Amino acid sequence: MKLVESFKVMHKSVEKISIRYASDMRRINYVTPTSYLELLTTYKNVMKEKKKELFDATNRLKNGLDRLIDANI
């Protein structure tokens, strides 16, 4: 549930900063439901990538330990 709150805070922060950006820089940055969905999709992709990296590192460690055990016998 904390993750959902974090995403809401991030999205609302971008909305607030976009208003300031528009007044300071005279450029408009649109914050839409689609941009919120892009945030969720990006998070999901990064999590998937990091999970794979962790899985690969775990496998490398396990294989290394297995080889050390085999060499000790």
Secondary structure, 3 states (H helix, E strand, C coil): CHHHHHHHHHHHHHHHHHHHHHHHHCCCCCCCHHHHHHHHHHHHHHHHHHHHHHHHHHHHHHHHHHHHHHHHC
